[in-house]
Every structure is written in C-alpha cells, then in structure tokens.
Amino acid sequence: MNHLPLLLIHHVPSLILSLTHLLEDHFRLLDPQHLSLPLESFYSHHAQSVRAVVVIGLCLLTA
C-alpha cells in the first residue's frame, strides 16, 4: 500500500466526499479535514510527499 502515490484531497469542510472509494485502490489519500493539525502545518508537513491534488468544490488553494 505504501508504494501508491500520495493524493491530497482539498475540499470545503461541509462537502461529503463520495468518490474516495474510487480513488483508494490507486492512491494513498490525504484529507486535511480528517486530521487535527492546522491546515498550514498539515500542508508544510506533507507537501514534499504529495504527487497529485484533487480540488473539489469552490475552495481556495494557494501554493
């Protein structure tokens, strides 16, 4: 499972994701909404490992 690329799922907290079951066979999923870290800490900690990003809904993502 660790050989799968890391996929960051960026979405507004109120959005319930129904597509994760389609992705989890092909990626290790990272969803900052399910962790207790502040977003800035989360992104700085995981930024080097992420290989793809999915942005769902109208939410801001800054580089």
C-alpha positions in Angstrom: 0.0 0.0 0.0 2.9 2.4 0.7 4.0 2.1 -2.9 0.9 4.0 -4.1 1.3 7.7 -4.8 0.0 10.2 -2.3 -3.1 12.1 -3.3 -4.2 15.3 -1.5 -7.9 15.9 -1.4 -8.7 19.6 -0.9 -12.3 20.5 -0.2 -14.6 22.7 1.9 -15.3 21.0 5.3 -19.1 20.8 4.6 -18.6 18.7 1.5 -19.0 15.0 2.0 -16.8 13.0 -0.3 -18.3 10.1 -2.1 -15.5 9.4 -4.6 -12.9 8.3 -2.1 -13.8 4.6 -2.6 -12.9 5.0 -6.3 -9.5 6.5 -5.6 -8.3 4.5 -2.6 -7.3 1.5 -4.8 -4.9 3.7 -6.8 -3.7 6.3 -4.3 -2.9 6.8 -0.6 -5.4 9.5 0.3 -4.6 12.6 2.4 -7.6 14.6 3.6 -6.7 17.5 5.9 -10.3 17.7 7.1 -9.8 14.4 8.9 -6.7 15.4 10.9 -6.3 17.6 13.9 -3.4 19.7 12.5 -4.0 23.3 11.4 -4.0 23.5 7.6 -0.7 25.4 7.4 1.1 22.7 9.5 -0.6 19.9 7.6 0.5 21.3 4.2 4.0 22.1 5.3 4.5 18.6 6.7 3.1 16.7 3.7 3.9 19.0 0.8 7.0 17.1 -0.3 5.3 13.7 -0.4 2.1 14.6 -2.4 2.2 13.6 -6.0 -1.3 14.8 -7.1 -4.0 17.2 -5.8 -7.8 17.0 -6.3 -9.7 20.2 -5.5 -13.4 19.6 -5.0 -15.9 22.5 -4.9 -15.2 26.2 -4.6 -12.3 26.4 -2.2 -9.1 28.3 -2.3 -5.8 26.5 -2.7 -2.6 28.6 -2.6 0.9 27.4 -3.5 
